[in-house]
Amino acid sequence: MLTRIEDVLYDQCLLRKDLPILVGVSGGPDSLCLIHLLAQLGFKCLIAHVNHGLRIEAGAEARHVGGLANQLGFPFVSVEVDVRAYANRENLSIEEAARNLRYQFLFAQAIGTGAQAVAVGHTADDQVETVLMHLLRGSGLAGLKGMLFRSLPTQWSDEVPLVRPLLGTWRGQVMDYLDKYGYSPSIDPSNQELDFYRNRLRHVLLPFLENFNPHVRQNVWRTAEILREDDLIVKEVVERAWEACVLLKGTNYLVFSLDNLRHQPIGLQRYLFRKGIVLVRPNYRGLDFDTLQRALDFIDSPTRTRQIDLANGLRLILEEDRLILAGGEADLPVSDWPQLAGGTSGIFEMPGDFHLLEGWLFKGTLEPAIPESLKENFYNLDPYLVCIDSQGLMLPLTVRHRQPGDRMTPLGMGGHSIKLSDLMINLKMPKRARSGWPLVCGVREKDGCEEILWIPGYRQSHSYRITDKTHQILRLQLLKIRSK
């Protein structure tokens, strides 16, 4: 067993003998076996114990582990936590609360002491139970592959891995090893209580399944190993799709190319959403099939508002050809759109330039309505270029924000006007961009009233469209000047 575990420590867990390992030791059979094996093999260890305070024996078990550490010559650190109070405060089960507090402590100690890894005593039996739990709750490949010998990053650290050297060792082998060396582990009586989900699976479901196949545990473990290898292949495909679909990653948000995302197979879309959710919400443990399906349904049939609340404070937002996955606290960027600084307006001289935020720039010229200019206007497909008939307009123009009561007579509506707010909705202008979107306006000579001439990127005014009677053209262009 020593030789096999040593190979696992080097080949699967990628550990070194010259750096310390922080080992979580409860005093039970599995962790007791692990720390003894590491000592036998000459690894440097720091033993850490978490007293969950759930049983009267907990204090004696902490002292027992401390004595073991002293016997093996390893440093020892322990902490007592109030699991019940934490569970109530965070609305978690006792199992989940204990797990969170335990790993928070282990990783904090590992980071603080410079340990190369956190090692725990999960066995092959634990792997089988974990895979069955995921299967019963509903899971894809990510859950059915079970736990890994080495996990990095984890929800607790991006730098310190979590390793499980006994993941290929059965509990029976653990007990035989302890008997051989005369160790008496602490036995947690709560492991027999059927109130806990994992205990029911261990003591009720698995024995029942063994009536159908005596080798069900070995078969489930082997299946997890196969799926773990398959998962490596899938990850390569996902990474290629990720590069093609993710346009931007910011603090608490991701921006996907909607077209590229839609062109991926449905299964791959699920993987991309799963990866995105994990990146934006690394501590979220409620990710399930229904959450991923809601995301798929949304990009297939967007809501009228073009956004939904997904889960755990996450939103999906459709903006033009982009899909944003964001936490509610995310400060989403606006640099991809032309934006006017809050509360400002300005004079747009002809010819001349007018600067906006983030390198956006208006350029304006006055040109005679020669055939070449008229032809350019007729074939223009650039939403940020417009030709306007200057007849009847007073120069200079102005650039401003929208204002309450604004209306426009957009080209394509036969001369009818519409509330600007309704027009922006109809044009599917991103909601958070509307207040800062620059409007090019002019004053009519006949009555001195202002008229919106152009919403860059969307619509120009019907009243000042180019016709065969146009003599002079206002040629306006909006550019994004890239910084050097």
URURCOR-V56094 format. One record per residue. N is the residue number from 1. RES is the residue in one small letter. BURIAL is b if it has 24 or more other ideal C-beta (glycine too) atoms within 12 Angstrom, else e. Layout:
{{N & RES & BURIAL} {N & RES & BURIAL}}
//
This chain:
{{1 & m & b} {2 & l & e} {3 & t & e} {4 & r & e} {5 & i & b} {6 & e & e} {7 & d & e} {8 & v & b} {9 & l & b} {10 & y & e} {11 & d & e} {12 & q & b} {13 & c & b} {14 & l & e} {15 & l & b} {16 & r & e} {17 & k & e} {18 & d & e} {19 & l & e} {20 & p & b} {21 & i & b} {22 & l & b} {23 & v & b} {24 & g & b} {25 & v & b} {26 & s & b} {27 & g & b} {28 & g & b} {29 & p & b} {30 & d & b} {31 & s & b} {32 & l & b} {33 & c & b} {34 & l & b} {35 & i & b} {36 & h & b} {37 & l & b} {38 & l & b} {39 & a & b} {40 & q & e} {41 & l & b} {42 & g & e} {43 & f & b} {44 & k & b} {45 & c & b} {46 & l & b} {47 & i & b} {48 & a & b} {49 & h & b} {50 & v & b} {51 & n & b} {52 & h & b} {53 & g & b} {54 & l & b} {55 & r & b} {56 & i & e} {57 & e & e} {58 & a & b} {59 & g & e} {60 & a & e} {61 & e & b} {62 & a & b} {63 & r & e} {64 & h & b} {65 & v & b} {66 & g & b} {67 & g & e} {68 & l & b} {69 & a & b} {70 & n & e} {71 & q & e} {72 & l & b} {73 & g & e} {74 & f & b} {75 & p & e} {76 & f & b} {77 & v & b} {78 & s & b} {79 & v & e} {80 & e & e} {81 & v & b} {82 & d & e} {83 & v & b} {84 & r & e} {85 & a & e} {86 & y & b} {87 & a & e} {88 & n & e} {89 & r & e} {90 & e & e} {91 & n & e} {92 & l & e} {93 & s & e} {94 & i & b} {95 & e & b} {96 & e & e} {97 & a & b} {98 & a & b} {99 & r & b} {100 & n & b} {101 & l & b} {102 & r & b} {103 & y & b} {104 & q & b} {105 & f & b} {106 & l & b} {107 & f & b} {108 & a & e} {109 & q & b} {110 & a & b} {111 & i & e} {112 & g & e} {113 & t & b} {114 & g & e} {115 & a & b} {116 & q & b} {117 & a & b} {118 & v & b} {119 & a & b} {120 & v & b} {121 & g & b} {122 & h & b} {123 & t & b} {124 & a & b} {125 & d & b} {126 & d & b} {127 & q & b} {128 & v & b} {129 & e & b} {130 & t & b} {131 & v & b} {132 & l & b} {133 & m & b} {134 & h & b} {135 & l & b} {136 & l & e} {137 & r & e} {138 & g & e} {139 & s & b} {140 & g & b} {141 & l & b} {142 & a & b} {143 & g & b} {144 & l & b} {145 & k & b} {146 & g & b} {147 & m & b} {148 & l & b} {149 & f & b} {150 & r & b} {151 & s & b} {152 & l & e} {153 & p & e} {154 & t & b} {155 & q & e} {156 & w & b} {157 & s & b} {158 & d & e} {159 & e & e} {160 & v & b} {161 & p & b} {162 & l & b} {163 & v & b} {164 & r & b} {165 & p & b} {166 & l & b} {167 & l & b} {168 & g & b} {169 & t & b} {170 & w & b} {171 & r & b} {172 & g & e} {173 & q & e} {174 & v & b} {175 & m & e} {176 & d & e} {177 & y & b} {178 & l & b} {179 & d & e} {180 & k & e} {181 & y & e} {182 & g & e} {183 & y & b} {184 & s & e} {185 & p & b} {186 & s & b} {187 & i & e} {188 & d & e} {189 & p & e} {190 & s & b} {191 & n & b} {192 & q & e} {193 & e & e} {194 & l & e} {195 & d & e} {196 & f & b} {197 & y & e} {198 & r & b} {199 & n & e} {200 & r & e} {201 & l & b} {202 & r & b} {203 & h & e} {204 & v & e} {205 & l & b} {206 & l & b} {207 & p & e} {208 & f & e} {209 & l & e} {210 & e & e} {211 & n & e} {212 & f & e} {213 & n & e} {214 & p & e} {215 & h & e} {216 & v & e} {217 & r & b} {218 & q & e} {219 & n & e} {220 & v & b} {221 & w & b} {222 & r & e} {223 & t & b} {224 & a & b} {225 & e & b} {226 & i & e} {227 & l & b} {228 & r & b} {229 & e & e} {230 & d & e} {231 & d & e} {232 & l & e} {233 & i & e} {234 & v & b} {235 & k & e} {236 & e & e} {237 & v & e} {238 & v & b} {239 & e & e} {240 & r & e} {241 & a & b} {242 & w & b} {243 & e & e} {244 & a & e} {245 & c & b} {246 & v & b} {247 & l & b} {248 & l & e} {249 & k & e} {250 & g & e} {251 & t & e} {252 & n & b} {253 & y & b} {254 & l & b} {255 & v & b} {256 & f & b} {257 & s & b} {258 & l & b} {259 & d & e} {260 & n & b} {261 & l & b} {262 & r & b} {263 & h & e} {264 & q & b} {265 & p & e} {266 & i & e} {267 & g & e} {268 & l & b} {269 & q & b} {270 & r & b} {271 & y & b} {272 & l & b} {273 & f & b} {274 & r & b} {275 & k & b} {276 & g & b} {277 & i & b} {278 & v & b} {279 & l & b} {280 & v & b} {281 & r & b} {282 & p & e} {283 & n & e} {284 & y & e} {285 & r & e} {286 & g & e} {287 & l & b} {288 & d & b} {289 & f & e} {290 & d & e} {291 & t & b} {292 & l & b} {293 & q & e} {294 & r & b} {295 & a & b} {296 & l & b} {297 & d & e} {298 & f & b} {299 & i & b} {300 & d & e} {301 & s & e} {302 & p & e} {303 & t & e} {304 & r & e} {305 & t & e} {306 & r & b} {307 & q & b} {308 & i & b} {309 & d & e} {310 & l & b} {311 & a & b} {312 & n & b} {313 & g & e} {314 & l & b} {315 & r & b} {316 & l & b} {317 & i & b} {318 & l & b} {319 & e & b} {320 & e & b} {321 & d & e} {322 & r & b} {323 & l & b} {324 & i & b} {325 & l & b} {326 & a & b} {327 & g & b} {328 & g & e} {329 & e & e} {330 & a & b} {331 & d & e} {332 & l & b} {333 & p & b} {334 & v & b} {335 & s & e} {336 & d & b} {337 & w & b} {338 & p & b} {339 & q & b} {340 & l & b} {341 & a & e} {342 & g & e} {343 & g & e} {344 & t & e} {345 & s & e} {346 & g & b} {347 & i & e} {348 & f & b} {349 & e & e} {350 & m & b} {351 & p & e} {352 & g & e} {353 & d & e} {354 & f & b} {355 & h & b} {356 & l & b} {357 & l & b} {358 & e & e} {359 & g & e} {360 & w & b} {361 & l & b} {362 & f & b} {363 & k & b} {364 & g & b} {365 & t & b} {366 & l & b} {367 & e & b} {368 & p & e} {369 & a & b} {370 & i & e} {371 & p & e} {372 & e & e} {373 & s & b} {374 & l & b} {375 & k & e} {376 & e & e} {377 & n & b} {378 & f & e} {379 & y & e} {380 & n & e} {381 & l & e} {382 & d & e} {383 & p & e} {384 & y & b} {385 & l & b} {386 & v & b} {387 & c & b} {388 & i & b} {389 & d & b} {390 & s & b} {391 & q & e} {392 & g & b} {393 & l & b} {394 & m & e} {395 & l & b} {396 & p & e} {397 & l & b} {398 & t & b} {399 & v & b} {400 & r & b} {401 & h & b} {402 & r & b} {403 & q & e} {404 & p & e} {405 & g & e} {406 & d & b} {407 & r & b} {408 & m & b} {409 & t & b} {410 & p & b} {411 & l & b} {412 & g & e} {413 & m & e} {414 & g & e} {415 & g & e} {416 & h & e} {417 & s & e} {418 & i & b} {419 & k & e} {420 & l & b} {421 & s & e} {422 & d & e} {423 & l & b} {424 & m & b} {425 & i & e} {426 & n & e} {427 & l & b} {428 & k & e} {429 & m & b} {430 & p & b} {431 & k & b} {432 & r & b} {433 & a & b} {434 & r & b} {435 & s & b} {436 & g & b} {437 & w & b} {438 & p & b} {439 & l & b} {440 & v & b} {441 & c & b} {442 & g & b} {443 & v & e} {444 & r & e} {445 & e & e} {446 & k & e} {447 & d & e} {448 & g & e} {449 & c & e} {450 & e & b} {451 & e & b} {452 & i & b} {453 & l & b} {454 & w & b} {455 & i & b} {456 & p & b} {457 & g & b} {458 & y & b} {459 & r & b} {460 & q & b} {461 & s & b} {462 & h & b} {463 & s & b} {464 & y & b} {465 & r & b} {466 & i & b} {467 & t & e} {468 & d & e} {469 & k & e} {470 & t & b} {471 & h & e} {472 & q & b} {473 & i & b} {474 & l & b} {475 & r & b} {476 & l & b} {477 & q & b} {478 & l & b} {479 & l & e} {480 & k & e} {481 & i & e} {482 & r & e} {483 & s & e} {484 & k & e}}
//
